[in-house]
C-alpha cells in the first residue's frame, strides 16, 4: 500500500492506494508545529478507522508547502512505518519539463497537479486549485509546465471580510438564490460565489488566449465543488487530482 499525502497550508489530504486504486482518503487540519509522533498518531488512527494495518504500508510520498513538516513526515515514516519515503522536490523525477524563470520556485502541489492533469488529458490543460490560495497551472500540449497565476483563496477572503467588517457575519458557503441578495447573508453568498466564479472565468480566458487552442480546465481542491458549478470555463472537477499526481510520481521514481 502507498500513502500519498498532500500537505497544504490549511488542510492535509491523505490517500491510501492499493496499486492504482484509491482505497480510502481523509482530510485533516494542517498544524505547522506538529511533530512526527503527533503525525503518526493522527495517521495511524485514520488508517485504523478503515481497518488498514500500518504493516501494509510499504511506501509514503509527501507533497508539502509547509517546509517544517517535510522532515517530520520523513521521521514518522522511518520510526513508525519502516517504509520507503519520497518528498516531491528537485531531486525526484516528474517527467515534466518546467518552463519558467526559476524552476525551484514551483510549489510541489502545483507541479503534482500539473503531472496528474496532463496524464489524464494528454494535451493542453489548466488546473485551477481551490486551496488557501487559488492556483492556475498551465501545461502545454507537449506536456511542459508553463507557469500560471495565484490569487487569494475563498476562505482567506471571507475571513478578511468578516474580521474587518464589524456588522458582517461569518457564513457557510451555499448556492446563492439570486445575484441581488435580500439580506446581508444572502448578499455575501452572492458576492463570494459569483465574484470568485467571475474571477476564475476572467483569468481562465486570458490563460486560454495565451495557450492557444482549447485547453481543458480542471478544478480541484477543497472548495472547488462550491465555486466551479458557477464558472463558465471549468470543464471538470476532480477533488482527487493531487493524490493521483503523487501516485504517478511515485511510480515514476520506483
SEKOL-544927 format. One line per 4 residues: for each residue y, x, z of N, C-alpha, C, CB. Coordinates in nm, 2 decimals, decimal comma. Glycine has a CB too. Layout:
REM residues N
Y:X:Z:Y:X:Z:Y:X:Z:Y:X:Z ~ ...
This chain:
REM residues 254
-0,12:0,08:0,00:0,00:0,00:0,00:0,13:0,09:0,00:0,00:-0,09:0,12 ~ 0,22:0,05:-0,08:0,35:0,11:-0,08:0,46:0,03:-0,01:0,40:0,14:-0,23 ~ 0,54:0,09:0,07:0,65:0,03:0,13:0,78:0,07:0,06:0,67:0,05:0,28 ~ 0,85:-0,02:0,01:0,98:0,01:-0,06:1,09:-0,05:0,02:0,98:-0,05:-0,21
1,19:0,04:0,06:1,30:0,00:0,15:1,43:0,03:0,09:1,28:0,07:0,28 ~ 1,51:-0,08:0,07:1,65:-0,07:0,02:1,74:-0,09:0,14:1,68:-0,17:-0,09 ~ 1,81:0,02:0,18:1,89:0,02:0,29:2,04:0,00:0,25:1,88:0,15:0,38 ~ 2,09:-0,11:0,27:2,23:-0,14:0,23:2,32:-0,13:0,35:2,24:-0,28:0,17
2,45:-0,14:0,33:2,55:-0,13:0,43:2,54:-0,25:0,53:2,69:-0,12:0,38 ~ 2,50:-0,36:0,48:2,49:-0,48:0,57:2,35:-0,52:0,60:2,56:-0,60:0,50 ~ 2,26:-0,52:0,50:2,12:-0,56:0,52:2,03:-0,46:0,46:2,10:-0,70:0,46 ~ 1,90:-0,46:0,52:1,80:-0,38:0,46:1,69:-0,47:0,41:1,74:-0,28:0,57
1,64:-0,44:0,29:1,54:-0,52:0,22:1,41:-0,44:0,22:1,58:-0,57:0,08 ~ 1,31:-0,49:0,27:1,18:-0,42:0,28:1,07:-0,49:0,20:1,14:-0,40:0,43 ~ 1,00:-0,42:0,12:0,89:-0,48:0,04:0,76:-0,41:0,05:0,93:-0,49:-0,11 ~ 0,65:-0,48:0,05:0,52:-0,42:0,06:0,44:-0,45:-0,07:0,44:-0,47:0,19
0,41:-0,34:-0,14:0,34:-0,36:-0,27:0,19:-0,32:-0,26:0,41:-0,27:-0,38 ~ 0,11:-0,40:-0,32:-0,03:-0,36:-0,34:-0,04:-0,34:-0,50:-0,13:-0,47:-0,29 ~ -0,04:-0,22:-0,54:-0,03:-0,19:-0,68:0,10:-0,23:-0,73:-0,15:-0,26:-0,76 ~ 0,11:-0,31:-0,84:0,24:-0,36:-0,89:0,27:-0,50:-0,84:0,24:-0,35:-1,04
0,20:-0,55:-0,75:0,22:-0,68:-0,69:0,29:-0,67:-0,56:0,09:-0,76:-0,68 ~ 0,40:-0,75:-0,55:0,47:-0,75:-0,42:0,40:-0,85:-0,33:0,62:-0,79:-0,44 ~ 0,34:-0,79:-0,22:0,26:-0,88:-0,13:0,35:-0,96:-0,04:0,16:-0,79:-0,06 ~ 0,46:-0,89:0,01:0,55:-0,96:0,10:0,68:-0,88:0,11:0,49:-0,96:0,25
0,79:-0,95:0,15:0,91:-0,88:0,17:0,99:-0,95:0,28:1,00:-0,88:0,03 ~ 1,08:-0,87:0,34:1,16:-0,91:0,45:1,30:-0,85:0,44:1,09:-0,87:0,59 ~ 1,40:-0,92:0,51:1,53:-0,87:0,52:1,57:-0,86:0,67:1,64:-0,96:0,45 ~ 1,64:-0,75:0,71:1,69:-0,74:0,84:1,83:-0,67:0,84:1,59:-0,67:0,94
1,90:-0,69:0,95:2,04:-0,63:0,95:2,03:-0,47:0,96:2,12:-0,68:1,07 ~ 2,11:-0,41:0,88:2,11:-0,26:0,89:2,20:-0,22:1,01:2,18:-0,20:0,76 ~ 2,14:-0,12:1,09:2,22:-0,07:1,20:2,22:0,08:1,18:2,15:-0,10:1,34 ~ 2,34:0,14:1,15:2,36:0,28:1,11:2,31:0,37:1,22:2,50:0,31:1,08
2,31:0,33:1,35:2,27:0,42:1,45:2,12:0,41:1,49:2,35:0,40:1,57 ~ 2,04:0,34:1,42:1,90:0,32:1,45:1,83:0,45:1,45:1,84:0,21:1,36 ~ 1,74:0,47:1,54:1,65:0,59:1,54:1,52:0,56:1,47:1,62:0,64:1,68 ~ 1,44:0,67:1,43:1,32:0,65:1,37:1,22:0,56:1,45:1,25:0,78:1,34
1,23:0,58:1,59:1,14:0,50:1,67:1,18:0,35:1,67:1,16:0,55:1,82 ~ 1,31:0,32:1,66:1,35:0,18:1,65:1,31:0,12:1,52:1,50:0,17:1,67 ~ 1,33:0,20:1,41:1,29:0,15:1,28:1,14:0,13:1,27:1,33:0,26:1,17 ~ 1,06:0,21:1,34:0,92:0,19:1,34:0,88:0,06:1,41:0,85:0,31:1,41
0,95:0,03:1,52:0,92:-0,09:1,60:0,95:-0,21:1,51:1,01:-0,09:1,72 ~ 1,06:-0,21:1,44:1,10:-0,32:1,35:1,00:-0,34:1,24:1,24:-0,30:1,30 ~ 0,97:-0,23:1,17:0,89:-0,24:1,05:0,74:-0,27:1,08:0,90:-0,11:0,97 ~ 0,69:-0,21:1,19:0,55:-0,24:1,22:0,54:-0,39:1,27:0,50:-0,14:1,33
0,64:-0,44:1,34:0,65:-0,57:1,38:0,64:-0,67:1,26:0,77:-0,60:1,47 ~ 0,72:-0,64:1,16:0,72:-0,73:1,04:0,59:-0,72:0,97:0,84:-0,68:0,94 ~ 0,53:-0,60:0,96:0,40:-0,59:0,89:0,30:-0,67:0,97:0,36:-0,44:0,89 ~ 0,30:-0,67:1,10:0,21:-0,74:1,18:0,22:-0,89:1,16:0,23:-0,71:1,33
0,34:-0,94:1,14:0,36:-1,08:1,12:0,28:-1,13:0,99:0,51:-1,11:1,10 ~ 0,26:-1,04:0,90:0,19:-1,07:0,78:0,05:-1,02:0,78:0,26:-1,02:0,65 ~ 0,00:-0,98:0,90:-0,13:-0,92:0,92:-0,16:-0,80:0,83:-0,24:-1,03:0,89 ~ -0,06:-0,72:0,82:-0,08:-0,59:0,74:-0,09:-0,48:0,84:0,04:-0,57:0,64
-0,19:-0,40:0,83:-0,21:-0,28:0,92:-0,13:-0,16:0,87:-0,36:-0,25:0,93 ~ -0,08:-0,09:0,97:0,00:0,03:0,93:-0,09:0,13:0,86:0,07:0,09:1,05 ~ -0,22:0,13:0,89:-0,31:0,23:0,83:-0,33:0,20:0,68:-0,44:0,22:0,89 ~ -0,29:0,08:0,63:-0,30:0,05:0,49:-0,18:0,12:0,41:-0,29:-0,10:0,47
-0,08:0,16:0,48:0,04:0,22:0,41:0,01:0,36:0,37:0,17:0,20:0,50 ~ 0,02:0,40:0,24:0,00:0,54:0,20:0,12:0,59:0,13:-0,12:0,55:0,11 ~ 0,23:0,52:0,12:0,35:0,57:0,06:0,47:0,49:0,10:0,34:0,56:-0,09 ~ 0,58:0,56:0,11:0,71:0,49:0,15:0,82:0,55:0,07:0,74:0,51:0,30
0,90:0,47:0,00:1,01:0,51:-0,08:1,14:0,44:-0,03:0,99:0,49:-0,23 ~ 1,25:0,52:-0,01:1,37:0,46:0,05:1,49:0,49:-0,04:1,39:0,52:0,19 ~ 1,57:0,39:-0,06:1,70:0,40:-0,13:1,80:0,36:-0,02:1,71:0,31:-0,26 ~ 1,89:0,45:0,01:1,98:0,43:0,12:2,12:0,47:0,09:1,94:0,51:0,25
2,22:0,38:0,12:2,36:0,41:0,11:2,42:0,44:0,24:2,44:0,29:0,04 ~ 2,33:0,45:0,35:2,38:0,48:0,48:2,32:0,62:0,52:2,33:0,37:0,59 ~ 2,39:0,73:0,49:2,33:0,86:0,50:2,25:0,89:0,63:2,43:0,96:0,49 ~ 2,29:0,86:0,75:2,22:0,89:0,87:2,08:0,83:0,87:2,29:0,85:0,99
2,06:0,72:0,80:1,93:0,65:0,81:1,82:0,72:0,73:1,94:0,51:0,78 ~ 1,86:0,79:0,62:1,75:0,85:0,54:1,66:0,94:0,62:1,82:0,93:0,43 ~ 1,72:1,03:0,70:1,64:1,12:0,78:1,56:1,05:0,89:1,73:1,22:0,85 ~ 1,61:0,94:0,94:1,54:0,86:1,04:1,41:0,79:0,98:1,63:0,75:1,11
1,43:0,74:0,86:1,31:0,68:0,79:1,21:0,79:0,76:1,36:0,61:0,66 ~ 1,25:0,91:0,72:1,15:1,02:0,70:1,08:1,05:0,82:1,23:1,14:0,64 ~ 1,15:1,06:0,94:1,09:1,09:1,07:0,99:0,98:1,10:1,19:1,10:1,18 ~ 1,03:0,85:1,08:0,94:0,74:1,11:0,81:0,75:1,03:1,01:0,61:1,08
0,82:0,78:0,90:0,71:0,79:0,81:0,61:0,90:0,86:0,75:0,82:0,67 ~ 0,67:1,01:0,90:0,58:1,12:0,94:0,51:1,09:1,07:0,66:1,25:0,96 ~ 0,58:1,03:1,17:0,53:1,01:1,30:0,44:0,89:1,31:0,64:1,00:1,40 ~ 0,47:0,78:1,25:0,40:0,65:1,27:0,31:0,61:1,15:0,50:0,55:1,30
0,34:0,66:1,03:0,27:0,61:0,92:0,18:0,72:0,85:0,36:0,55:0,82 ~ 0,22:0,85:0,88:0,15:0,96:0,82:0,12:0,94:0,67:0,01:0,98:0,89 ~ 0,23:0,91:0,60:0,22:0,88:0,46:0,32:0,96:0,38:0,24:0,73:0,43 ~ 0,30:0,97:0,25:0,39:1,04:0,16:0,53:0,96:0,16:0,33:1,05:0,02
0,63:1,04:0,16:0,77:0,98:0,17:0,85:1,03:0,06:0,83:1,02:0,31 ~ 0,93:0,94:0,00:1,03:0,98:-0,10:1,16:0,91:-0,07:0,98:0,94:-0,25 ~ 1,27:0,98:-0,10:1,40:0,91:-0,09:1,47:0,93:-0,22:1,49:0,97:0,03 ~ 1,53:0,83:-0,27:1,60:0,83:-0,40:1,72:0,92:-0,40:1,64:0,69:-0,45
1,72:1,03:-0,48:1,83:1,12:-0,48:1,81:1,22:-0,60:1,83:1,20:-0,35 ~ 1,90:1,32:-0,60:1,90:1,41:-0,72:1,77:1,48:-0,75:2,01:1,51:-0,71 ~ 1,68:1,49:-0,64:1,56:1,57:-0,65:1,44:1,50:-0,72:1,52:1,62:-0,52 ~ 1,45:1,37:-0,74:1,34:1,30:-0,79:1,37:1,24:-0,93:1,30:1,18:-0,70
1,26:1,22:-1,01:1,27:1,17:-1,14:1,29:1,02:-1,15:1,14:1,21:-1,22 ~ 1,39:0,98:-1,23:1,41:0,83:-1,25:1,38:0,79:-1,40:1,55:0,80:-1,22 ~ 1,37:0,89:-1,49:1,35:0,86:-1,63:1,48:0,80:-1,70:1,24:0,76:-1,64 ~ 1,59:0,81:-1,63:1,71:0,75:-1,69:1,83:0,85:-1,69:1,76:0,63:-1,61
1,87:0,90:-1,81:1,99:0,99:-1,82:2,11:0,92:-1,76:2,02:1,03:-1,96 ~ 2,19:1,00:-1,69:2,31:0,95:-1,62:2,44:1,00:-1,70:2,32:0,99:-1,47 ~ 2,51:0,91:-1,76:2,62:0,95:-1,85:2,75:0,91:-1,78:2,61:0,88:-1,98 ~ 2,78:0,97:-1,67:2,91:0,95:-1,60:2,96:1,09:-1,56:2,90:0,86:-1,47
3,09:1,10:-1,52:3,16:1,22:-1,50:3,09:1,31:-1,39:3,30:1,20:-1,46 ~ 3,05:1,24:-1,28:2,99:1,31:-1,17:2,86:1,24:-1,13:3,08:1,32:-1,04 ~ 2,74:1,27:-1,19:2,62:1,20:-1,17:2,58:1,19:-1,02:2,51:1,27:-1,24 ~ 2,62:1,29:-0,94:2,58:1,29:-0,80:2,65:1,18:-0,72:2,61:1,42:-0,73
2,75:1,12:-0,78:2,82:1,01:-0,71:2,76:0,87:-0,72:2,96:1,00:-0,77 ~ 2,66:0,86:-0,81:2,59:0,73:-0,83:2,52:0,69:-0,70:2,50:0,74:-0,95 ~ 2,55:0,57:-0,65:2,47:0,52:-0,54:2,33:0,50:-0,57:2,53:0,39:-0,49 ~ 2,24:0,53:-0,48:2,10:0,52:-0,50:2,06:0,38:-0,54:2,02:0,57:-0,38
2,11:0,28:-0,48:2,08:0,14:-0,51:2,12:0,11:-0,65:2,14:0,05:-0,41 ~ 2,23:0,16:-0,70:2,28:0,13:-0,83:2,19:0,18:-0,94:2,42:0,18:-0,85 ~ 2,14:0,31:-0,91:2,05:0,37:-1,01:1,92:0,30:-1,01:2,03:0,52:-0,98 ~ 1,87:0,26:-0,89:1,74:0,19:-0,88:1,74:0,06:-0,96:1,70:0,17:-0,73
1,85:-0,01:-0,94:1,87:-0,14:-1,01:1,87:-0,12:-1,16:2,00:-0,21:-0,97 ~ 1,94:-0,02:-1,21:1,95:0,01:-1,35:1,81:0,04:-1,41:2,05:0,13:-1,38 ~ 1,73:0,12:-1,34:1,60:0,15:-1,38:1,51:0,02:-1,40:1,53:0,25:-1,28 ~ 1,52:-0,06:-1,30:1,44:-0,19:-1,30:1,49:-0,28:-1,41:1,45:-0,26:-1,16
1,62:-0,29:-1,43:1,67:-0,38:-1,53:1,63:-0,33:-1,67:1,82:-0,39:-1,52 ~ 1,64:-0,20:-1,70:1,60:-0,15:-1,83:1,45:-0,17:-1,85:1,64:-0,01:-1,84 ~ 1,37:-0,15:-1,75:1,23:-0,16:-1,77:1,20:-0,31:-1,80:1,15:-0,12:-1,64 ~ 1,27:-0,40:-1,75:1,25:-0,54:-1,77:1,30:-0,59:-1,91:1,31:-0,62:-1,66
1,42:-0,54:-1,95:1,48:-0,59:-2,07:1,45:-0,51:-2,19:1,63:-0,59:-2,05 ~ 1,44:-0,38:-2,17:1,41:-0,29:-2,28:1,52:-0,27:-2,38:1,29:-0,34:-2,36 ~ 1,64:-0,30:-2,34:1,76:-0,29:-2,42:1,89:-0,29:-2,33:1,77:-0,40:-2,52 ~ 2,00:-0,30:-2,40:2,13:-0,30:-2,32:2,13:-0,41:-2,22:2,25:-0,32:-2,42
2,17:-0,37:-2,10:2,17:-0,47:-1,99:2,28:-0,43:-1,88:2,03:-0,48:-1,92 ~ 2,31:-0,52:-1,80:2,41:-0,50:-1,69:2,36:-0,57:-1,56:2,55:-0,55:-1,73 ~ 2,35:-0,49:-1,46:2,31:-0,55:-1,33:2,44:-0,59:-1,25:2,22:-0,45:-1,24 ~ 2,44:-0,71:-1,19:2,55:-0,75:-1,10:2,49:-0,77:-0,97:2,63:-0,88:-1,16
2,52:-0,67:-0,88:2,45:-0,67:-0,74:2,55:-0,73:-0,64:2,41:-0,53:-0,71 ~ 2,52:-0,84:-0,58:2,60:-0,91:-0,48:2,56:-0,86:-0,34:2,59:-1,06:-0,49 ~ 2,62:-0,75:-0,30:2,59:-0,69:-0,17:2,72:-0,68:-0,09:2,53:-0,55:-0,18 ~ 2,73:-0,58:0,00:2,86:-0,56:0,07:2,97:-0,55:-0,02:2,85:-0,43:0,16
2,95:-0,48:-0,14:3,04:-0,49:-0,25:2,97:-0,55:-0,36:3,10:-0,34:-0,29 ~ 3,04:-0,59:-0,47:2,98:-0,64:-0,59:2,98:-0,53:-0,69:3,05:-0,77:-0,64 ~ 2,86:-0,48:-0,73:2,85:-0,37:-0,82:2,81:-0,42:-0,96:2,75:-0,27:-0,77 ~ 2,88:-0,37:-1,06:2,83:-0,38:-1,20:2,78:-0,25:-1,25:2,95:-0,44:-1,29
2,66:-0,25:-1,30:2,60:-0,13:-1,35:2,55:-0,15:-1,49:2,48:-0,08:-1,26 ~ 2,60:-0,07:-1,59:2,57:-0,09:-1,73:2,47:0,01:-1,78:2,70:-0,08:-1,81 ~ 2,38:-0,03:-1,86:2,28:0,05:-1,92:2,28:0,03:-2,07:2,13:0,02:-1,86 ~ 2,28:0,14:-2,14:2,29:0,13:-2,29:2,16:0,09:-2,35:2,33:0,27:-2,35
2,16:0,06:-2,48:2,04:0,02:-2,55:1,93:0,13:-2,55:2,07:-0,03:-2,69 ~ 1,98:0,25:-2,54:1,89:0,37:-2,53:1,84:0,40:-2,39:1,96:0,49:-2,59 ~ 1,88:0,32:-2,29:1,83:0,34:-2,16:1,91:0,45:-2,08:1,69:0,39:-2,16 ~ 2,04:0,46:-2,11:2,13:0,55:-2,04:2,21:0,48:-1,93:2,22:0,63:-2,13
2,23:0,53:-1,82:2,32:0,48:-1,72:2,46:0,51:-1,75:2,28:0,52:-1,57 ~ 2,54:0,42:-1,78:2,68:0,44:-1,83:2,79:0,43:-1,72:2,71:0,35:-1,94 ~ 2,76:0,38:-1,60:2,86:0,36:-1,50:2,88:0,21:-1,48:2,99:0,42:-1,55 ~ 3,00:0,17:-1,43:3,02:0,03:-1,40:3,15:0,00:-1,33:2,90:-0,03:-1,33
3,14:-0,10:-1,24:3,26:-0,14:-1,17:3,22:-0,18:-1,03:3,34:-0,26:-1,24 ~ 3,31:-0,17:-0,93:3,28:-0,21:-0,79:3,40:-0,29:-0,74:3,26:-0,08:-0,70 ~ 3,36:-0,41:-0,69:3,46:-0,50:-0,63:3,43:-0,53:-0,49:3,48:-0,63:-0,72 ~ 3,52:-0,58:-0,41:3,49:-0,62:-0,27:3,39:-0,74:-0,28:3,61:-0,67:-0,20
3,29:-0,74:-0,18:3,19:-0,84:-0,17:3,24:-0,97:-0,11:3,08:-0,79:-0,09 ~ 3,16:-1,07:-0,13:3,19:-1,21:-0,08:3,21:-1,21:0,07:3,08:-1,31:-0,12 ~ 3,12:-1,15:0,15:3,13:-1,16:0,29:3,25:-1,08:0,34:3,00:-1,10:0,36 ~ 3,28:-0,96:0,28:3,39:-0,89:0,32:3,52:-0,97:0,30:3,40:-0,75:0,24
3,53:-1,04:0,19:3,65:-1,12:0,16:3,66:-1,24:0,25:3,64:-1,17:0,01 ~ 3,55:-1,30:0,28:3,55:-1,41:0,38:3,59:-1,37:0,52:3,41:-1,48:0,38 ~ 3,54:-1,26:0,56:3,57:-1,20:0,69:3,72:-1,17:0,70:3,49:-1,08:0,72 ~ 3,78:-1,11:0,60:3,92:-1,07:0,60:4,00:-1,20:0,60:3,95:-0,99:0,47
3,96:-1,30:0,52:4,04:-1,43:0,52:4,04:-1,49:0,65:3,98:-1,52:0,41 ~ 3,93:-1,50:0,72:3,93:-1,57:0,85:3,99:-1,49:0,96:3,78:-1,61:0,89 ~ 3,98:-1,36:0,95:4,04:-1,28:1,06:4,19:-1,27:1,05:3,98:-1,14:1,05 ~ 4,24:-1,28:0,93:4,39:-1,26:0,90:4,46:-1,40:0,90:4,42:-1,19:0,78
4,38:-1,51:0,89:4,44:-1,64:0,89:4,41:-1,71:1,01:4,39:-1,72:0,76 ~ 4,51:-1,74:1,10:4,48:-1,80:1,23:4,42:-1,94:1,23:4,61:-1,80:1,31 ~ 4,45:-2,01:1,12:4,40:-2,15:1,12:4,29:-2,17:1,01:4,52:-2,25:1,08 ~ 4,23:-2,06:0,97:4,13:-2,06:0,87:3,99:-2,05:0,93:4,15:-1,95:0,76
3,90:-2,15:0,92:3,78:-2,15:0,99:3,67:-2,06:0,92:3,72:-2,29:1,01 ~ 3,58:-2,01:0,99:3,46:-1,94:0,93:3,37:-2,05:0,87:3,39:-1,85:1,04 ~ 3,32:-2,03:0,75:3,24:-2,13:0,69:3,11:-2,07:0,63:3,31:-2,20:0,57 ~ 3,01:-2,15:0,61:2,89:-2,11:0,54:2,91:-2,15:0,39:2,76:-2,18:0,60
2,87:-2,06:0,30:2,89:-2,09:0,16:2,80:-2,20:0,12:2,86:-1,97:0,07 ~ 2,85:-2,30:0,04:2,78:-2,41:-0,01:2,85:-2,45:-0,14:2,77:-2,53:0,08 ~ 2,78:-2,52:-0,23:2,83:-2,57:-0,36:2,96:-2,65:-0,33:2,73:-2,64:-0,44 ~ 3,07:-2,61:-0,39:3,19:-2,70:-0,38:3,18:-2,82:-0,46:3,32:-2,62:-0,42
3,22:-2,93:-0,41:3,22:-3,06:-0,48:3,32:-3,06:-0,60:3,24:-3,17:-0,39 ~ 3,44:-3,01:-0,57:3,55:-3,01:-0,67:3,63:-2,88:-0,65:3,64:-3,14:-0,64 ~ 3,70:-2,85:-0,76:3,79:-2,74:-0,75:3,91:-2,77:-0,66:3,85:-2,70:-0,89 ~ 3,95:-2,89:-0,65:4,06:-2,93:-0,56:4,00:-2,98:-0,43:4,15:-3,05:-0,63
3,99:-2,90:-0,33:3,93:-2,93:-0,20:4,02:-3,03:-0,12:3,91:-2,81:-0,12 ~ 3,96:-3,13:-0,06:4,03:-3,23:0,02:4,04:-3,19:0,17:3,97:-3,36:0,00 ~ 3,99:-3,07:0,20:4,01:-3,02:0,34:4,01:-2,87:0,33:3,88:-3,07:0,43 ~ 4,05:-2,81:0,45:4,06:-2,66:0,45:3,92:-2,60:0,42:4,11:-2,61:0,58
3,82:-2,66:0,47:3,68:-2,61:0,45:3,64:-2,62:0,30:3,58:-2,68:0,54 ~ 3,67:-2,73:0,24:3,64:-2,76:0,10:3,72:-2,67:0,01:3,66:-2,90:0,06 ~ 3,85:-2,64:0,05:3,93:-2,55:-0,03:3,88:-2,41:-0,03:4,08:-2,56:0,02 ~ 3,83:-2,37:0,09:3,78:-2,23:0,10:3,65:-2,22:0,01:3,75:-2,19:0,25
3,57:-2,32:0,02:3,44:-2,32:-0,06:3,48:-2,31:-0,21:3,36:-2,45:-0,04 ~ 3,58:-2,39:-0,25:3,62:-2,38:-0,39:3,68:-2,24:-0,43:3,72:-2,49:-0,42 ~ 3,77:-2,20:-0,34:3,83:-2,07:-0,37:3,73:-1,95:-0,38:3,94:-2,04:-0,27 ~ 3,64:-1,95:-0,28:3,54:-1,84:-0,28:3,44:-1,85:-0,39:3,47:-1,84:-0,14
3,37:-1,96:-0,41:3,27:-1,98:-0,51:3,33:-1,97:-0,65:3,20:-2,11:-0,49 ~ 3,43:-2,05:-0,68:3,48:-2,05:-0,82:3,56:-1,92:-0,84:3,57:-2,17:-0,84 ~ 3,63:-1,87:-0,73:3,70:-1,75:-0,75:3,62:-1,63:-0,78:3,78:-1,72:-0,62 ~ 3,51:-1,61:-0,71:3,42:-1,50:-0,74:3,35:-1,52:-0,87:3,32:-1,48:-0,63
3,31:-1,64:-0,90:3,25:-1,67:-1,03:3,34:-1,63:-1,15:3,21:-1,81:-1,05 ~ 3,47:-1,66:-1,13:3,57:-1,63:-1,24:3,58:-1,48:-1,25:3,70:-1,69:-1,21 ~ 3,59:-1,41:-1,13:3,60:-1,26:-1,13:3,48:-1,20:-1,20:3,61:-1,21:-0,99 ~ 3,36:-1,25:-1,17:3,23:-1,19:-1,23:3,24:-1,21:-1,38:3,11:-1,27:-1,18
3,28:-1,33:-1,43:3,29:-1,36:-1,57:3,39:-1,27:-1,64:3,31:-1,50:-1,60 ~ 3,50:-1,25:-1,57:3,61:-1,17:-1,63:3,57:-1,02:-1,65:3,73:-1,17:-1,55 ~ 3,51:-0,96:-1,55:3,46:-0,83:-1,56:3,35:-0,82:-1,66:3,42:-0,77:-1,42 ~ 3,26:-0,91:-1,65:3,14:-0,91:-1,74:3,18:-0,91:-1,89:3,05:-1,03:-1,71
3,28:-0,99:-1,92:3,32:-1,00:-2,06:3,38:-0,87:-2,11:3,42:-1,12:-2,08 ~ 3,46:-0,80:-2,02:3,52:-0,67:-2,06:3,40:-0,57:-2,07:3,61:-0,63:-1,95 ~ 3,31:-0,57:-1,98:3,20:-0,48:-2,00:3,12:-0,50:-2,12:3,10:-0,49:-1,87 ~ 3,10:-0,63:-2,16:3,02:-0,66:-2,28:3,10:-0,61:-2,40:3,01:-0,82:-2,29
3,23:-0,62:-2,41:3,30:-0,57:-2,52:3,29:-0,42:-2,54:3,45:-0,61:-2,51 ~ 3,29:-0,35:-2,42:3,28:-0,21:-2,43:3,13:-0,16:-2,47:3,32:-0,14:-2,30 ~ 3,03:-0,23:-2,42:2,90:-0,20:-2,45:2,87:-0,23:-2,60:2,80:-0,27:-2,36 ~ 2,92:-0,34:-2,65:2,89:-0,39:-2,78:2,76:-0,47:-2,78:2,88:-0,27:-2,88
2,74:-0,55:-2,88:2,62:-0,63:-2,89:2,62:-0,74:-2,78:2,50:-0,55:-2,87 ~ 2,50:-0,78:-2,74:2,49:-0,89:-2,64:2,40:-0,84:-2,53:2,43:-1,02:-2,71 ~ 2,45:-0,76:-2,43:2,37:-0,72:-2,32:2,32:-0,83:-2,23:2,44:-0,61:-2,24 ~ 2,21:-0,82:-2,17:2,16:-0,92:-2,07:2,22:-0,89:-1,94:2,00:-0,92:-2,07
2,28:-0,99:-1,87:2,33:-0,97:-1,74:2,23:-1,03:-1,64:2,47:-1,05:-1,73 ~ 2,20:-0,94:-1,54:2,10:-0,98:-1,44:2,17:-0,97:-1,30:1,98:-0,89:-1,44 ~ 2,17:-1,08:-1,23:2,23:-1,08:-1,09:2,12:-1,06:-0,99:2,30:-1,21:-1,07 ~ 2,16:-0,98:-0,88:2,06:-0,96:-0,77:2,15:-0,95:-0,64:1,98:-0,83:-0,80
2,08:-0,93:-0,53:2,15:-0,92:-0,40:2,15:-1,05:-0,33:2,29:-0,87:-0,43 ~ 2,18:-1,03:-0,20:2,16:-1,15:-0,10:2,24:-1,27:-0,14:2,20:-1,10:0,03 ~ 2,36:-1,26:-0,20:2,44:-1,37:-0,23:2,45:-1,41:-0,37:2,58:-1,35:-0,18 ~ 2,36:-1,35:-0,45:2,35:-1,38:-0,60:2,33:-1,53:-0,62:2,25:-1,30:-0,67
2,24:-1,59:-0,54:2,20:-1,73:-0,56:2,31:-1,82:-0,53:2,08:-1,76:-0,48 ~ 2,41:-1,78:-0,45:2,52:-1,87:-0,42:2,63:-1,87:-0,53:2,58:-1,83:-0,29 ~ 2,65:-1,76:-0,59:2,76:-1,74:-0,69:2,71:-1,76:-0,83:2,83:-1,61:-0,67 ~ 2,60:-1,70:-0,87:2,55:-1,69:-1,01:2,55:-1,82:-1,08:2,42:-1,62:-1,01
2,50:-1,93:-1,01:2,49:-2,06:-1,09:2,63:-2,11:-1,14:2,44:-2,16:-1,00 ~ 2,74:-2,05:-1,09:2,87:-2,10:-1,14:2,93:-2,00:-1,23:2,96:-2,12:-1,02 ~ 2,86:-1,89:-1,27:2,90:-1,79:-1,37:2,85:-1,83:-1,51:2,85:-1,65:-1,33 ~ 2,94:-1,81:-1,60:2,90:-1,84:-1,74:2,83:-1,72:-1,81:3,02:-1,87:-1,82
2,84:-1,60:-1,75:2,78:-1,48:-1,82:2,65:-1,43:-1,76:2,88:-1,37:-1,80 ~ 2,61:-1,48:-1,65:2,48:-1,43:-1,59:2,37:-1,50:-1,66:2,48:-1,46:-1,43 ~ 2,27:-1,42:-1,71:2,16:-1,47:-1,78:2,04:-1,49:-1,69:2,12:-1,37:-1,89 ~ 2,02:-1,40:-1,59:1,90:-1,41:-1,50:1,94:-1,38:-1,36:1,79:-1,32:-1,55
1,87:-1,43:-1,26:1,88:-1,39:-1,12:1,75:-1,34:-1,07:1,93:-1,51:-1,03 ~ 1,75:-1,22:-1,02:1,63:-1,16:-0,96:1,66:-1,09:-0,83:1,57:-1,05:-1,07 ~ 1,62:-1,16:-0,72:1,65:-1,11:-0,59:1,57:-0,99:-0,55:1,63:-1,22:-0,49 ~ 1,46:-0,96:-0,63:1,37:-0,86:-0,60:1,38:-0,73:-0,69:1,22:-0,90:-0,61
1,49:-0,73:-0,77:1,51:-0,63:-0,87:1,51:-0,49:-0,80:1,65:-0,65:-0,94 ~ 1,58:-0,47:-0,69:1,59:-0,33:-0,63:1,45:-0,29:-0,58:1,69:-0,33:-0,52 ~ 1,37:-0,37:-0,52:1,24:-0,34:-0,48:1,15:-0,30:-0,60:1,18:-0,45:-0,40 ~ 1,16:-0,37:-0,71:1,09:-0,34:-0,83:1,13:-0,20:-0,88:1,11:-0,44:-0,94
1,26:-0,17:-0,88:1,30:-0,04:-0,92:1,25:0,07:-0,84:1,45:-0,03:-0,92 ~ 1,24:0,05:-0,71:1,18:0,15:-0,62:1,04:0,18:-0,65:1,20:0,11:-0,47 ~ 0,96:0,07:-0,67:0,82:0,09:-0,71:0,81:0,17:-0,84:0,75:-0,05:-0,73 ~ 0,89:0,14:-0,94:0,88:0,21:-1,07:0,91:0,36:-1,05:0,98:0,15:-1,17
1,01:0,39:-0,97:1,05:0,53:-0,94:0,94:0,60:-0,87:1,18:0,54:-0,87 ~ 0,88:0,53:-0,77:0,76:0,59:-0,70:0,65:0,63:-0,80:0,71:0,49:-0,60 ~ 0,62:0,53:-0,89:0,51:0,56:-0,98:0,54:0,67:-1,07:0,48:0,43:-1,07 ~ 0,67:0,69:-1,11:0,71:0,80:-1,20:0,70:0,93:-1,13:0,86:0,78:-1,24
0,71:0,93:-1,00:0,70:1,06:-0,92:0,57:1,09:-0,86:0,81:1,06:-0,81 ~ 0,47:1,00:-0,88:0,33:1,03:-0,83:0,27:1,15:-0,90:0,24:0,90:-0,85
